[in-house]
Amino acid sequence: AEEEYCTVIRCENVNVASSNSFPNALASIGVHLENVGDIVIEDSNTVCFVVAPEVTKQCLRLLSKELVGTGVSLSVVDSHEFMPHGEMQEMKLSRILERQMERKKLDAGYVQFS
């Protein structure tokens, strides 16, 4: 993976079954899905995902608060490592989150005249 185009982040010690889906968790910290690439579930405690470099710091700082697990840790995967094999997670938001985001867009679009 080219560092200037994308960053691979490994999330360890996450309870994948109990956590919010990764697309929902990323959206809830303000990372738009167009800045997210593949999300690969390595095993029940480890997930790797690809993001645009400009949202890497945001993911590393905030994502662990949205996930379930003891000692959830996020780290950038070295550029010489390969993306692990595993189950791909569908890039779909929950309907509730989609509605909330749609409302935010509408609220932001209103112009108030005095």
QUIRA-V765404 format. One record per pair of residues at least 6 apart in sequence whose C-alpha atoms are under 8 Angstrom apart, sorted by the first residue. I is the first residue (numbers start at 1). GAP is how many residues later the second one is. Records with the same first field share a line. If there is no record, write none. Layout:
I = GAP  GAP
//
This chain:
1 = 6  7  78
2 = 77
3 = 50  76
4 = 49
5 = 47  48
6 = 44  45  46  47
7 = 43  44  45  46  49  69  70
8 = 40  41  42  43  68  69  75
9 = 39  40  41  42  47  65  66  67  68
10 = 36  37  38  39  64  65  66  67
11 = 35  36  37  61  62  63  64
12 = 33  34  35  60  61  62
13 = 32  33  56  57  58  59  60
14 = 30  31  32  33  53  54  55  56  57  58  59
15 = 29  30  52  53  54
16 = 28  29  30  31  52
17 = 27
18 = 50
19 = 47  48  49  50
20 = 46  47  48
22 = 17  67
23 = 10  68  69  70
24 = 68  69  70  73
25 = 38  41  42
26 = 6  7  33  37
27 = 6
28 = 38
29 = 29  30  33  34  37
31 = 24  27  28
33 = 58
35 = 16  17  20
36 = 13  14  15  16
37 = 12  13  14  15
38 = 11  12  50  51
39 = 8  9  10  11  49  50  51
40 = 7  8  9  44  45  46  47  48  49
41 = 6  7  45  46  47  48
42 = 6  42  43  44  45
43 = 43
48 = 35  36
60 = 14  15
64 = 8  9  10
//
